[in-house]
C-alpha cells in the first residue's frame, strides 16, 4: 500500500499495539483506551482495501503583508489617466452620463406630467411639515425646491422623489424645541415659532431666526455624516435597519406626529412636550385644556377630514384607471385659504393662521458652528434614517424597473441634498415613499421630473406664496395626519407578517412602541439593539437534527422534516444550523449528545461498574461494558461513528474549536469516531489554525456527508476483518504451542 493510502486510513495517532495486546490478554482494565479510530493495525493488511477519497488542492495564499496591500491599493487609487478622470467626474455627477442620451420623444411627456403633479402635492405638504419641524412655512418650500435640484445632479435613481419627510421633520422639531427652551427658558406659545401679524413681537422674531439656525445646523451635520459614510463606503450600516425595524419605527413616529398635530385641529395653544414620554404628556395636556378648544378650528378640521380621507381612498382604489391622482390637498388648501380670508376667521374667531410667507429667497448663511456640539449627536440618528430610507427606496424601484443604483453615490446625493441647502435655511430631506409612488404612477421616466417639480415650487416661492397668508394651521395639521394613513395601514399587514416571521413581527412591535412611547431616537436605538439580540438569539438556540439518506441519491436531509429517509447502522449524522461560537457551544454539545449518545455518561457508568467489580474481585473482559450496555438501546450499542454535517456552520471561534476537540475526545474515549463533513474553507482554516487534528489526521475532514458515511462503513468493515484475522492468528499460535508441548 502506498504512503498516500496509508495516510488516508491513519485516523488516530495512538499506537494500536496496546489494543491488540489487551484483546489477546483477555483483560481490559481501561476500556476507554480502545477506539474505533485505532485501526492502524490493518493498514498494511491485504484485506484492507483503500477507499477512494475526494482530493482538492487549495489555492495558494498571497504572502503580501498589510503594508504591501495598502501600498498596492494606494497605487491603484492614485493612478491617473484621462479615462479614469472622466469616469470619476461622471460617477460623481451621474447627470452628465444620462442627460446627453435623454430621449425627448419617449420620456419628456411622462416627466412633465409627474413633475407637475408631485410639485402640486408638495406645496401643501411642505408648508405643513415645516410646522412639524418647528419652522416657518417658507422653509419647507425652500427645502423641497433645493432637494429636487440637487438630487437631479447627484442621484442615480430615476424614480424616487426627494424632499421634505414627516419623520425627519419630527426629529428635527424635537431638537429645535429642546434648544429653544435652553435659549428662551420661558414657555413657547403654540410650540412652534410661527407668528401672526397680531403677535409679531421682536422676541418671537428672534425665536424664529434661532429656530432655523438650529434646523439648518442639524441638517448640515446630517449631510456631513452621510457624505463621510459615502466616502468611507460604510453603507453597510443600513443593513442593521431591517424592513420590519424601519416599518415599526415609521409607524411609531407617526403616532408622535399625529399627537403633535392634535392641538392644531382643536385650536389649542400648548407648549410642545419633549423628552421621554412626550406622547403621553402631550395627550394629558390636550385633555387638560380641551375646554379651550377653538370651535372654528375644530369645525374646519372635521370638514377637511371628511373631504381628504374619502378622496385618498378613491385615489388609491382607482389609481389604475386614473392617469393622475386628484390633487385634493391643493384644492382643500385653496378653498380653505379663500374661506379664511373672506370670512376673516382670524379676526372674528381667533383662528391660528400661517401668517406672512415672503417671496423670493433669503441670503445664504452658514450654519451656527457654536451649535454643532449640541446637535451633533442628534444628527447621527437623523442621517442614518435619511440615507437608509433613500437607499432602500432607490434599490426597490431600480429592481422594479430593471436598472441599477449605486448605494454609495446615493449617500453622496442625499448628503449634498442636506449640506448645500443648509446654507439656504433648509431642513433635512430624504426620499419619501408616498410621493415616489405618485411620481412613478404618473409616468416618471427620469429625474427631469424633479426639475419640473422644482419649477413649480419656484413659481410658488416667487409669486404665489403670500396668498397663503390666511391659511389656517388646522388645515395643515389635517394634511399632515391624512398623509400618515400609509404608516397606520401597516397594522393590516401584521397577520401576514406573523405567519411569515414571528420574530420580525416582535421586532416591529418593540420598535413601534418604543418609538411612540419613549422617543424617536431611543426607539430607533432600542429597535436596532433588539433586532441584533434576536439575531444572536436565533444562533444561541438554533435547530439541530439527525440526517437520513434520501433513497436512490447521495443527499442527506433532516429526519424530523422528511419521511422515508434511510439510516446507516452504527452511524449517526448530526447537523447544526448556526455558527459554532462561544454563545451556543453548550447548546451544540447538549443537542449532539441528546440526539446521538452521551459519551460522558457512558464513560462515567463504565468507571462506576468497573470499580464495583474491582471491589468484588471479579473483573473480566467487557464485564463493565456488559452492565452498562444493559441500559442502552440496541441502536446505540452498535454506534461506531458520528458524522457532523458542518455545511450550515458559517464560522468557528476559539470556543467552537475547543468544543469540537472536546466532543471528539469524549467520543473516542468510548470507541466512537467523529468525522466532520462539508466544512467551508473558512471553517477548515479555523480548524487548521486551532490544531483540531494533526497533519496525518486531515482525512477526518470530508467534502461531503456521503463520502464520510461511506468511509465510516468501509473503515468499520476493515477493522472487523483485521480484528477477526488477528484473533484467528492468535488461536493458531496457541494451538501450535500446545502441539509442540
C-alpha atoms as one frame of an Amber mdcrd trajectory, in Angstrom:
protein
   0.000   0.000   0.000   1.364   3.430  -0.867   2.181   6.054   1.741  -0.735
   8.167   0.462  -3.145   5.323   1.051  -1.665   4.759   4.482  -2.310   8.411
   5.335  -5.916   8.076   4.222  -6.557   5.323   6.782  -4.498   6.779   9.632
  -7.171   8.464  11.748  -5.539   8.086  15.176  -2.040   8.963  16.427  -2.209
   6.314  19.092  -0.286   3.085  18.780  -2.550   0.124  18.145  -0.217  -2.451
  19.643  -1.618  -1.796  23.074  -5.121  -2.549  21.857  -4.032  -5.851  20.314
  -2.253  -6.911  23.498  -5.383  -6.201  25.522  -7.545  -8.246  23.168  -5.201
 -11.226  23.401  -4.729 -10.991  27.151  -8.447 -11.247  27.873  -8.311  -8.437
  30.487  -9.353  -4.846  29.766  -8.981  -2.705  32.903  -9.253   0.527  30.853
 -11.883   0.070  28.130 -11.590   3.720  27.048  -8.202   3.002  25.522  -9.864
   1.203  22.642 -11.293   3.497  19.996 -12.898   2.813  16.670 -10.261   5.082
  15.193  -7.500   2.700  16.262  -7.134   0.724  13.105  -3.539   1.257  12.110
  -3.019  -2.437  12.703  -4.779  -3.323   9.477  -3.397  -0.636   7.207  -0.795
  -2.926   5.724  -3.030  -5.955   5.555  -4.023  -7.378   2.226  -7.623  -7.365
   3.419  -7.678  -3.563   3.812  -8.852  -2.191   0.519  -8.164   1.576   0.141
 -11.237   3.803  -0.055 -11.406   6.381  -2.826 -11.347   9.918  -1.414 -12.059
  13.335  -2.913  -8.881  15.420  -3.056  -8.933  19.172  -3.670  -5.894  21.364
  -3.989  -6.317  24.720  -2.196  -5.416  27.983  -3.861  -2.074  29.449  -2.915
  -2.494  32.294  -0.476  -0.755  35.581  -1.044   2.099  36.278   1.347   1.741
  40.047   0.990   1.583  41.824   4.315  -0.727  44.664   5.265   1.805  47.330
   4.280   2.144  45.914   0.770  -1.627  45.642   0.492  -2.078  49.327   1.428
   0.660  50.413  -0.967  -0.901  48.433  -3.804  -4.332  49.935  -3.115  -2.902
  53.464  -2.987  -1.025  52.948  -6.234  -4.206  51.756  -7.897  -6.268  54.632
  -6.485  -3.709  57.346  -7.198  -3.041  56.223 -10.744  -4.420  58.935 -13.015
  -5.422  58.866 -16.652  -7.816  60.776 -18.860 -10.304  57.885 -18.912 -10.147
  57.477 -15.137 -10.638  61.211 -14.557 -13.628  61.199 -16.912 -15.190  58.211
 -15.147 -14.570  59.839 -11.769 -16.392  63.012 -12.816 -19.240  61.083 -14.424
 -19.622  58.893 -11.340 -19.711  61.945  -9.103 -22.233  63.744 -11.347 -24.346
  60.976 -12.918 -26.453  63.565 -14.749 -23.520  64.075 -17.170 -23.775  60.425
 -18.157 -27.506  60.107 -18.855 -28.668  63.609 -19.778 -26.913  63.747 -23.214
 -28.699  60.472 -24.075 -32.116  61.737 -22.978 -34.886  60.633 -25.354 -37.229
  63.623 -25.620 -39.967  61.872 -27.594 -40.079  58.861 -25.292 -39.611  60.434
 -21.861 -40.476  64.139 -21.847 -44.276  63.886 -21.592 -44.186  61.453 -18.665
 -41.553  63.531 -16.853 -43.537  66.739 -17.327 -46.761  65.170 -16.050 -45.198
  63.504 -12.996 -43.094  66.552 -12.107 -46.120  68.866 -12.286 -48.298  66.621
 -10.117 -45.602  65.988  -7.487 -44.901  69.739  -7.366 -48.586  70.475  -6.734
 -48.704  67.845  -3.966 -45.502  69.155  -2.388 -46.819  72.685  -1.860 -49.283
  71.946   0.961 -47.124  69.145   2.389 -44.029  71.337   2.534 -45.935  74.052
   4.380 -47.493  71.509   6.782 -44.279  69.643   7.532 -42.397  72.866   8.206
 -44.690  73.401  11.207 -43.857  69.856  12.344 -40.170  70.790  12.255 -40.830
  73.952  14.270 -40.131  76.272  11.320 -41.871  78.963   9.318 -43.826  77.645
   6.261 -41.413  79.222   3.781 -38.537  76.996   4.899 -40.416  73.834   3.953
 -40.826  75.187   0.421 -37.114  76.061   0.292 -36.224  72.529   1.370 -38.287
  70.776  -1.294 -37.031  73.142  -4.012 -33.307  72.703  -3.342 -33.576  68.945
  -2.725 -35.226  68.409  -6.122 -32.483  70.319  -7.964 -29.528  68.754  -6.138
 -30.762  65.177  -6.390 -31.252  65.732 -10.134 -27.493  66.365 -10.342 -26.115
  63.706  -7.973 -28.721  60.920  -7.761 -28.662  57.601  -9.585 -32.322  56.615
  -9.144 -34.704  57.616 -11.933 -37.884  57.494  -9.893 -37.550  58.479  -6.231
 -38.849  61.821  -5.039 -36.500  63.539  -2.604 -37.857  66.280  -0.408 -39.294
  67.060   2.980 -40.191  63.952   5.015 -42.518  63.813   8.031 -40.477  61.545
  10.333 -37.293  63.569   9.839 -39.243  66.784  10.396 -40.500  65.381  13.686
 -36.950  64.520  14.783 -35.699  67.969  13.803 -38.638  69.611  15.568 -37.712
  67.846  18.813 -34.135  69.152  18.567 -35.336  72.664  17.707 -37.751  72.688
  20.619 -35.081  71.489  23.069 -32.540  74.094  22.001 -35.169  76.856  22.021
 -36.025  76.003  25.606 -32.354  76.336  26.505 -32.033  79.722  24.799 -35.525
  81.006  25.766 -36.473  79.316  29.046 -39.996  80.743  29.114 -42.914  78.809
  27.619 -43.102  78.939  23.854 -46.627  79.507  22.585 -48.020  77.090  20.028
 -44.826  75.046  20.374 -43.667  76.495  17.058 -42.015  79.690  16.100 -44.554
  80.787  13.502 -46.079  84.183  14.165 -49.065  86.141  13.059 -49.415  89.845
  12.468 -51.054  90.273  15.880 -48.191  88.735  17.910 -45.289  89.622  15.664
 -43.085  90.813  18.507 -39.329  91.142  18.406 -38.979  88.252  20.833 -40.828
  85.886  18.512 -38.754  87.102  15.557 -35.610  86.175  17.496 -37.038  82.731
  18.207 -37.959  82.256  14.541 -34.456  83.266  13.479 -32.836  80.999  16.072
 -35.085  78.055  15.167 -33.970  77.984  11.538 -30.342  78.288  12.697 -30.856
  75.143  14.762 -32.633  73.338  11.918 -30.025  74.233   9.307 -27.156  73.265
  11.644 -28.695  69.842  12.290 -29.216  69.471   8.534 -25.601  70.408   7.824
 -24.264  67.856  10.306 -26.571  65.122   8.990 -25.315  65.816   5.458 -21.686
  65.722   6.587 -22.235  62.338   8.227 -23.856  60.987   5.072 -21.054  62.204
   2.795 -18.411  60.794   5.153 -20.212  57.442   5.195 -20.296  57.502   1.404
 -16.582  58.348   1.211 -15.575  55.508   3.520 -18.152  53.204   1.894 -19.857
  52.313   5.141 -23.276  51.934   3.626 -23.375  48.509   5.276 -24.718  50.299
   8.379 -28.096  50.357   6.700 -28.259  46.549   6.785 -28.833  46.773  10.539
 -32.085  48.603   9.790 -34.287  45.759   8.593 -37.576  46.315   6.795 -39.500
  45.310   9.916 -37.477  47.716  12.044 -37.892  50.652   9.637 -41.604  49.974
   9.247 -42.110  49.804  13.010 -40.057  52.962  13.523 -42.041  54.941  10.940
 -45.345  53.748  12.413 -44.256  54.605  15.956 -43.044  58.036  14.844 -46.367
  58.523  13.045 -48.184  58.241  16.374 -45.959  61.014  17.708 -46.632  63.122
  14.603 -50.382  62.627  14.943 -50.207  63.582  18.627 -48.254  66.746  17.855
 -50.901  67.844  15.323 -53.972  67.300  17.517 -53.596  70.701  19.161 -53.811
  72.382  15.734 -57.007  70.513  14.947 -58.521  71.729  18.221 -57.019  75.204
  18.035 -55.209  74.799  21.373 -52.167  76.882  22.237 -49.978  74.406  24.107
 -46.234  74.148  24.633 -44.610  71.308  22.774 -43.752  68.351  25.006 -40.295
  66.915  24.582 -38.148  64.184  26.050 -39.032  60.638  27.053 -42.774  60.013
  27.146 -43.653  63.180  25.229 -46.574  61.407  23.522 -48.306  60.662  26.832
 -47.503  64.120  28.205 -48.980  65.781  25.126 -52.237  63.847  25.387 -52.503
  64.728  29.093 -52.064  68.415  28.251 -54.631  68.160  25.443 -57.286  66.696
  27.733 -56.499  69.200  30.472 -57.061  72.095  28.056 -59.786  70.608  25.888
 -62.304  73.147  27.272 -60.257  75.832  25.462 -60.959  74.245  22.061 -61.429
  76.744  19.236 -64.762  75.750  17.668 -63.875  77.374  14.349 -60.667  75.346
  14.025 -62.435  72.166  15.118 -65.201  72.543  12.506 -62.661  73.346   9.784
 -60.610  70.287  10.753 -63.624  67.987  10.609 -64.675  69.325   7.216 -61.175
  68.848   5.803 -61.001  65.299   7.178 -64.374  64.481   5.632 -63.047  65.603
   2.254 -59.467  64.340   2.326 -59.926  60.842   3.743 -62.537  59.635   1.191
 -60.678  61.175  -1.742 -57.439  59.493  -0.598 -59.282  56.194  -0.614 -60.733
  56.924  -4.069 -57.299  57.811  -5.431 -55.951  54.540  -4.068 -58.891  52.477
  -5.306 -58.914  53.885  -8.843 -55.172  54.508  -9.263 -55.038  52.022 -12.140
 -57.743  53.917 -14.049 -56.725  57.470 -13.176 -53.934  58.947 -15.262 -53.046
  61.181 -12.326 -54.271  61.327  -8.715 -56.744  64.048  -7.857 -54.786  66.888
  -6.120 -57.332  67.094  -3.305 -54.868  68.577  -0.823 -54.172  71.575  -3.050
 -57.894  72.041  -3.727 -58.627  71.957   0.019 -55.811  74.442   0.700 -57.135
  76.875  -1.935 -60.737  76.634  -0.702 -59.776  76.838   2.980 -57.485  79.810
   2.394 -60.209  81.632   0.492 -62.794  80.887   3.180 -60.426  82.023   5.924
 -59.536  85.213   4.075 -63.013  86.311   3.097 -64.600  85.088   6.327 -61.891
  86.828   8.407 -61.693  83.796  10.672 -58.532  85.028  12.371 -60.065  88.341
  13.418 -63.522  87.039  14.324 -62.737  83.652  15.872 -59.023  83.952  16.737
 -58.224  81.064  14.404 -54.497  80.349  14.093 -53.188  81.060  10.573 -49.920
  80.557   8.686 -49.135  84.265   8.570 -46.847  86.140   6.229 -44.934  83.976
   3.747 -42.304  86.074   1.954 -41.469  85.766  -1.733 -38.025  85.137  -3.151
 -35.017  83.671  -1.359 -33.162  84.703   1.754 -29.447  85.392   1.535 -27.346
  82.264   2.150 -25.863  81.967   5.622 -23.512  79.416   7.141 -24.809  77.168
   9.934 -24.124  78.224  13.503 -20.830  76.490  14.339 -21.384  77.066  18.061
 -24.482  74.858  17.939 -22.656  71.862  16.446 -21.642  70.292  19.799 -25.276
  70.486  20.939 -26.812  68.846  17.861 -24.041  66.566  16.550 -25.423  63.544
  18.402 -28.992  64.138  17.196 -27.778  64.416  13.611 -26.395  60.854  13.674
 -29.809  59.213  14.019 -31.339  61.654  11.510 -28.620  60.941   8.933 -28.912
  57.157   9.292 -32.691  57.181   8.950 -32.494  59.546   5.978 -29.992  57.561
   3.929 -31.469  54.161   4.920 -34.899  55.146   3.592 -33.403  56.757   0.477
 -31.159  53.803  -0.393 -33.876  51.207   0.243 -36.402  53.066  -1.943 -33.802
  53.611  -4.670 -32.936  49.918  -4.802 -36.594  48.883  -4.661 -37.637  50.968
  -7.671 -34.426  50.224  -9.581 -35.094  46.499  -9.241 -38.701  47.003 -10.316
 -37.739  48.883 -13.499 -34.612  46.919 -14.413 -31.690  49.252 -13.754 -29.055
  49.604 -11.029 -28.258  52.278  -8.479 -25.028  52.875  -6.571 -25.602  52.884
  -2.826 -22.519  54.985  -2.049 -23.453  57.555  -4.701 -26.942  57.701  -3.197
 -25.343  58.579   0.128 -23.359  61.318  -1.589 -26.534  62.574  -3.250 -28.648
  62.701  -0.103 -25.683  64.141   1.801 -25.327  67.037  -0.647 -29.123  67.457
  -0.577 -28.588  68.353   3.078 -25.208  70.135   3.116 -25.838  72.632   0.299
 -29.435  73.583   1.282 -28.360  74.061   4.907 -26.717  77.316   3.760 -30.101
  78.399   2.349 -32.133  77.906   5.564 -33.392  74.402   4.777 -34.054  71.314
   6.875 -33.158  67.641   6.409 -34.514  65.749   3.402 -34.805  62.178   2.221
 -36.823  60.104  -0.217 -40.492  59.594   0.640 -42.464  56.525  -0.377 -45.850
  58.194  -0.920 -44.522  60.890  -3.264 -42.291  58.367  -5.050 -45.284  56.136
  -5.754 -47.199  59.108  -7.157 -44.195  60.071  -9.251 -43.837  56.578 -10.685
 -47.542  56.064 -11.328 -47.880  59.339 -13.266 -45.295  58.415 -15.905 -41.911
  59.437 -14.483 -39.000  58.199 -16.620 -36.001  60.201 -15.390 -35.054  62.855
 -12.858 -36.069  65.545 -15.358 -39.349  65.309 -13.452 -37.504  66.668 -10.391
 -36.580  69.775 -12.389 -40.245  70.258 -13.310 -41.189  69.874  -9.634 -38.566
  72.470  -8.715 -40.002  74.883 -11.304 -43.487  74.507  -9.792 -42.062  75.258
  -6.332 -40.085  78.193  -7.742 -43.308  79.671  -9.106 -44.864  79.353  -5.644
 -41.825  80.914  -3.964 -41.583  83.875  -6.340 -45.260  84.695  -6.907 -47.944
  82.708  -5.102 -46.556  82.157  -1.570 -48.015  85.345   0.004 -51.520  84.198
  -0.985 -51.325  81.500   1.719 -51.279  84.153   4.459 -54.779  83.307   5.723
 -54.352  79.526   5.550 -55.409  78.010   8.895 -52.870  75.860  10.696 -55.569
  73.307  11.462 -55.809  72.621   7.704 -52.070  71.960   7.598 -52.437  69.670
  10.611 -55.168  67.694   8.847 -52.967  67.332   5.740 -50.119  66.018   7.894
 -52.376  63.487   9.646 -54.019  62.262   6.444 -50.580  61.604   4.959 -49.871
  59.241   7.881 -52.508  56.896   6.503 -49.938  54.635   4.831 -47.999  54.145
   8.065 -51.112  53.229  10.053 -52.236  50.788   7.349 -49.176  48.709   8.244
 -51.313  47.208  11.010 -53.256  45.358   8.296 -50.057  43.572   7.256 -49.307
  42.241  10.738 -51.232  38.929  10.436 -49.323  38.085   7.266 -46.037  39.171
   8.837 -46.782  36.982  11.865 -47.349  33.960   9.611 -44.137  34.606   7.705
 -41.851  35.524  10.624 -42.873  35.841  14.247 -39.513  37.358  15.194 -39.871
  40.149  12.602 -43.334  40.894  13.976 -41.980  41.162  17.515 -39.202  43.468
  16.257 -41.862  45.605  14.571 -43.911  45.900  17.749 -40.921  46.620  20.013
 -39.604  49.339  17.686 -43.047  50.851  17.145 -43.938  51.002  20.849 -40.551
  52.318  21.973 -40.533  54.977  19.213 -44.028  56.115  20.164 -43.930  55.889
  23.961 -40.314  56.883  24.653 -38.829  58.992  21.849 -37.857  58.572  18.222
 -34.097  58.396  18.875 -34.417  55.996  21.796 -36.942  53.950  19.852 -34.543
  53.611  16.928 -31.707  52.572  19.246 -33.910  50.043  21.048 -35.113  48.666
  17.718 -31.555  48.159  16.427 -30.375  46.569  19.687 -33.413  44.301  19.932
 -33.064  43.278  16.285 -29.416  42.325  16.837 -30.390  40.495  20.024 -32.903
  38.464  18.014 -30.163  37.505  15.564 -27.985  36.348  18.461 -30.946  34.523
  19.991 -31.502  32.630  16.750 -27.900  31.391  16.794 -27.993  30.677  20.529
 -30.889  28.217  20.187 -30.593  27.000  16.577 -32.172  23.951  15.043 -30.277
  20.676  15.264 -31.326  17.384  13.715 -30.228  13.922  12.704 -29.967  13.269
   8.979 -31.039  10.350   6.834 -30.233   9.347   3.273 -32.727  10.164   0.536
 -33.490   6.982  -1.369 -31.512   6.466  -4.582 -29.399   9.568  -4.049 -26.350
  10.860  -2.209 -28.345  13.554  -0.398 -28.895  13.610   3.349 -31.788  15.549
   4.873 -33.371  16.110   8.288 -35.286  13.123   9.593 -37.555  15.431  11.592
 -38.605  17.234   8.414 -38.932  14.408   5.878 -40.291  10.869   5.869 -38.873
   7.621   4.458 -35.213   8.522   4.927 -32.712   5.710   5.260 -30.270   5.397
   8.156 -26.959   3.585   8.299 -26.458   1.152  11.197 -23.835   2.310  13.652
 -23.654   5.823  12.139 -25.357   8.993  13.344 -25.286  12.103  11.149 -25.811
  15.362  13.019 -26.492  18.814  11.538 -26.185  22.087  13.491 -27.768  25.072
  11.719 -25.757  28.016  13.071 -22.209  29.255  13.519 -20.426  27.466  16.363
 -19.109  30.055  18.794 -18.958  30.898  22.469 -22.664  31.708  22.810 -24.056
  28.394  21.550 -21.250  25.927  22.263 -23.143  24.331  25.166 -26.287  24.131
  23.052 -24.266  22.326  20.369 -22.904  19.764  22.814 -26.199  19.123  24.554
 -28.069  18.722  21.251 -25.390  16.401  19.847 -25.267  14.216  22.956 -29.049
  14.112  23.238 -29.607  13.031  19.647 -26.744  10.528  19.445 -25.145   9.190
  22.637 -23.816  10.986  25.701 -20.220   9.719  25.958 -19.645  11.400  29.305
 -22.471   9.475  30.958 -21.418   6.229  29.293 -17.832   6.683  30.457 -18.917
   7.526  33.979 -21.144   4.436  34.107 -18.302   2.238  32.848 -15.934   3.540
  35.504 -18.542   3.072  38.213 -19.241  -0.502  37.118 -15.527  -1.271  36.863
 -14.877  -0.019  40.400 -17.749  -2.084  41.769 -16.452  -5.244  40.030 -12.942
  -4.474  41.243 -14.174  -4.392  44.824 -15.922  -7.680  44.251 -12.718  -9.083
  42.769 -14.350 -10.244  39.580 -13.133  -8.292  36.560 -13.210  -9.991  33.208
 -13.237  -8.834  29.583 -16.089  -6.407  28.897 -17.855  -7.006  32.218 -18.212
  -3.290  32.830 -19.395  -2.696  29.309 -21.931  -5.506  29.532 -23.504  -3.968
  32.617 -23.625  -0.524  31.053 -24.963  -1.927  27.781 -27.955  -3.319  29.585
 -29.214   0.244  29.955 -28.636   1.278  26.310 -30.831   0.662  23.277 -29.591
  -1.774  20.611 -29.229   1.137  18.164 -26.820   2.938  20.469 -24.873  -0.219
  21.314 -23.638  -0.564  17.728 -22.780   3.158  17.314 -19.249   3.473  15.988
 -19.251   6.780  14.058 -20.713  10.248  14.481 -20.648  12.431  11.353 -21.129
  16.164  11.940 -22.520  17.957   8.891 -20.819  21.375   9.013 -22.487  22.795
   5.896 -24.609  25.197   7.988 -21.734  26.259  10.279 -20.571  29.547   8.778
 -17.652  30.151  11.138 -15.900  28.940  14.283 -14.319  30.905  17.079 -11.824
  29.637  19.666 -14.585  28.305  21.898 -16.148  26.480  18.951 -12.860  24.778
  18.053 -12.311  23.731  21.671 -15.857  22.331  21.742 -15.212  20.182  18.661
 -11.961  18.938  20.211 -13.776  18.081  23.435 -16.573  16.273  21.590 -14.078
  14.250  19.590 -12.104  13.324  22.719 -15.258  12.284  24.607 -16.494  10.042
  21.800 -13.107   8.451  21.158 -12.951   7.561  24.856 -15.865   5.157  24.324
 -14.725   3.878  20.945 -16.742   6.171  18.649 -15.004   8.102  15.886 -16.046
  11.654  14.924 -15.921  12.808  11.292 -16.556  16.326  10.002 -18.177  16.801
   6.596 -18.837  19.714   4.238 -16.712  22.261   6.098 -16.424  25.509   4.168
 -12.915  26.926   3.576 -13.262  29.375   6.461 -14.124  26.574   8.900 -11.266
  24.423   7.549  -8.826  27.281   8.078 -10.099  27.774  11.632  -9.709  24.050
  12.354  -6.172  24.085  10.962  -5.163  27.143  12.988  -6.805  25.684  16.090
  -4.948  22.352  15.609  -8.128  20.315  15.645  -6.278  17.437  14.059  -2.696
  16.652  13.190  -1.327  16.656   9.669  -1.689  12.904   9.320  -5.308  13.127
  10.581  -6.600  15.544   7.961  -8.596  12.690   6.435 -11.054  13.253   9.296
 -12.418  16.144   7.206 -14.664  15.234   4.272 -16.056  17.236   1.372 -19.477
  15.550   1.540 -21.600  13.683   4.055 -21.988  10.753   1.671 -18.209  10.401
   1.433 -17.879  10.474   5.230 -20.553   7.820   5.678 -19.000   5.564   3.039
 -15.604   5.996   4.668 -17.051   5.097   8.091 -18.681   1.945   6.732 -15.527
   0.871   4.905 -13.265   1.501   7.873 -15.576  -0.444  10.184 -15.602  -3.422
   7.811 -11.813  -3.336   7.531 -11.402  -3.113  11.282 -13.744  -6.060  11.848
 -11.863  -8.116   9.235  -8.451  -7.302  10.650  -9.554  -7.994  14.244 -11.020
 -11.329  13.126  -7.765 -12.221  11.355  -5.783 -11.204  14.425  -7.849 -13.410
  16.709  -7.558 -16.353  14.282  -3.791 -15.911  14.131  -3.564 -15.844  17.911
  -5.678 -19.017  18.163  -3.467 -20.829  15.621  -0.342 -19.839  17.525  -1.788
 -21.175  20.778  -2.747 -24.480  19.133   0.723 -24.816  17.673   2.312 -24.214
  21.046   0.169 -26.930  22.669   1.148 -29.433  19.957   4.823 -28.671  20.469
   4.394 -29.286  24.127
